């Protein structure tokens, strides 16, 4: 199963809205075939592994990190391929919460006389596909807040300078993380101050560039910013009907308008993004947007890059603005998941307790 998880990760950034899945076929103690799901619309991991078998897989054991699908979509059901191949035993790690599967895959296999086991390396498998598993269940994207900050919690100086608090190794890691998500979220203030590109720049070539979501409740931005480049990846979320809608759409920008409210309804926006196939959103926003996301209970994880520098100042920007909580009992609680060093910086990955 550990090998199946390794294979699954090879599809990172390419399989969404499908999960990352790897598969290994073992017969008489030897691996005879393995494969993984490369991208949405292409054959699933089980089919790839069975095709790669160097000997007849009849009576072999198939290891896969997610319950085999039993429905037809862009590809046929994996259960049919497994049954047709004569596999005698299937071991999978995670249940698939998709209502079209959700136990149905295991049931079909058992009805065909195949021994089915579940739960091997389940925690690791659930973590690998955490955004998929959450989004399918909650019907909204998994939201990660990404922050680069000083040791005293500042994301910019009192003059707004933020480039660069963290070092080049951290910034390189951010590009790897961007490749793993479906969309990057920023507010209008970040666009005006930093004019970010929000693209993926890695030494190895990558055709994976997430959608760029810009929150602009006052509909105040012009279309000359880098986030609005005409590649069909930008989403402009406004609080008023933009006078530049026609120009924006001609430029390939999708406009999502939520009028008659003082601030954009983020919970409704998240459900609408899910309907567009966006399962994982990473916020690279400032303190105002982050505060709204936390206050509305929309955040599942926090990725923080902490640099060994003190900025100081009551007017310097923090990762989460607003008035804050008056009682620690209602503060957002986190659970540490991972700590790594990148150059002189420390990367902290944490899960919001109760955040799914």
PyMOL commands that set and color helices and strands:
alter all, ss='L'
color gray80, all
select helices_A, chain A and resi 2-9+45-51+78-84+104-111+122-128+130-138+168-180+188-194+226-228+245-250+266-275+287-295+328-330
alter helices_A, ss='H'
color red, helices_A
select strands_A, chain A and resi 22-27+30-36+61-66+89-94+115-118+142-150+154-156+183-187+211-216+234-238+254-257+280-283+301-307+317-318+334-342+345-352
alter strands_A, ss='S'
color yellow, strands_A
deselect
rebuild
show_as cartoon
